[in-house]
Amino acid sequence: MSNSISLAFLKAQIQRLNIVTGSPVEPYVRVGDKFVCQIGNYHLSGAYGGYALHRMGNDGGGISDVFRSGHVSKRELSTRISSMLAGIDAVYVEDILHEMDVFTR
């Protein structure tokens, strides 16, 4: 049994991140004969033997390194994305509890 993190798993985490944040799921879409940048999209970057989470920042294709850490191992990136998703989930649950008025009982 292997404990390695696969590219498919990283891509699935990023897919979930795009969905829960309401961000575009693809970095580019084809419009006519052009590709158009999807601002806000999270996507995987691979370089220097490592991986990074990038986010599309403008319609010219500019990106930002979400964790400002450069390219790291798949395991390290997966851990960071998992933490980000856990934070988003916690805020979501807290919002639901506030809507249910649980905190005032």
N, C-alpha and C positions, 0 to 999 in steps of 0.2 A: 504494500500500500504506500502510495506516494503522498507526501504533504506539500508538494510543489503547487504553486499558483499558476494556472494556465492563462494564456491570452484570452481564451474564450470566457473565463471567469471574470477577468478584468473588464472585458467589453460588456458583460452582463451587468456588472456593478455600475458602469458608466451609463448604460441604457437606463437602469433604474434611477440613477441620479438625474438624468435628463427628464424622466417622467415625473418624479416627485417634485421637481423644481419648476415644472411647466416649461422647460427649455426645449428647443427644437432637437429632435432625435438624431438628425443627420447634420454634419457640418456644412454640406453644400447640397443644393437642389438644382436640377437642370430646369432652366426657363428658356424655352426656345433653343437657341444654339449656344447659350451661355450657362456657366455655373454661377449661382448666387450664394454668397456666404450667409449662413444662418446665425445671426448674432445671438449670443448666449449659449450656444451649443457647447457641451462638454465633450471632449474627445481625447483619445489616447495618442500620445506621441512616443515614438521609439527612436532612440539615438544613443550612441556611446555605450552600447550594451545594456542600457536601462530604459526605464519608461517614466513618463510624466503625464499628469492630467492637465490638459490645456483647455481654455475656454475662448471661444470666438468673441473678439472684442469689437470689431467694426466691419463694415461692408467691404473693406479692402483686404480682408483676410488676416488682420492683426489678431494676435492671440496673447493670452497671459498664462503664465505658469501658476496654476491655482494655489499650490502649496509653496511656491517660491523656493523649491528645493533642487531644481534641476532633475535630471534623470536618475532614478533610483531602481532598486530591484523590484521585481513584480510583487514580492511579498510585502515590501515596505509600502509600495503604492497602494496595494490592496488594503493594508491596515489603515492607511490614511483615509481612503475612500469610505471604508467601513465606519470609521469614526465620524466622518462628515454625515453619512447617512443616519447614524445613530442620533446625532444632534438634531437633524431635521425631524426624525421620528419623535424625539422627545418634545420638541416644540409643538408638533402636530397634536400629540396626545394632550399636552397641557392646554392647548387651545380648545380642544374638545371638552376637557373637564371644566374649563371656565364657562363654555357655552351651556353645559349641563348644570352650572351653578354648584358644583361639587365643593368648591373651596369656601363657600359661605355657610355650609351646613354644620 
